Amino acid sequence: MMKQLDRWHQTKIGLLVFAAVELAVAYGFGSLAVDRGNFLWYLLALLFLFGCIQNSAKLIGGVVHGHSK
């Protein structure tokens, strides 16, 4: 199951979905961080934002360089 998810995550649609979900989760944690002022929420928001940026960069690189995945 995890191998299938990892294989799907490496596709263009998988990268797009993961980036969108991570952006939504980062937004949620960011909202909690601003509302509650807890350092842990800021840390989690940054972590998921970094994941979103990483998946977006991989997606853009795949589109620009024409990888067929």
N, C-alpha and C positions, 0 to 999 in steps of 0.2 A: 504494500500500500504506500509506504513512504517513498519507495523507488519510483512508483508511478507519479506521485505528487512532485517529486524532484524533477523527473523528466518533463512533466507538464510545465513546471515553473520555469524551465529553460526555453520554452517556446515564447514567441512574441506576445500571444494573448495571455499566457501565464504571467509574464513579466508585467504586462499592463494591469492585470487584475490584482496582482500582489502589490504593485505600486499604489493603486487606487485604495485598496483596503488599508495599507499602511498609512497613507495620507489621512484617511478618515479616522483611524485610531489615534494618530498623532494629534489631529485636531481635537479629538475628545479629551485626550490627556492634557493638551495645552489649555483647554477650557477649564478643566479641573485645577490645573496648576495656578491659573490666574484667579480663579474663584477662591481656592482654599489656601494658596500660598505655600504649598508643601513642596519641598525640594525634590522628593521622589517623583511627583507628577511631572515636574520639569524634566527630570532625567529620562523618564519613560517617553515623554513627548519628543525629546531630542533623539532618542534611540530609534523610534519608529520613523521620524523624519529622515534620519540618515538612511534607513532601509528603503524608504520611498525614493530618495535621491539615487541610491545605488541601483535599484531596479530600473528607474527611469533612464539612467546613463547606459545601462546594458541594453535596454530597449532601443534607445536612439542609436547606439553604436551598431546594433544589429541591423537596423533599418538603413543607416548610412552606408555600411559596408556590405549590405546585401546578403547577410547570412540567411540560409533557407530554413532555419529552425522556426 
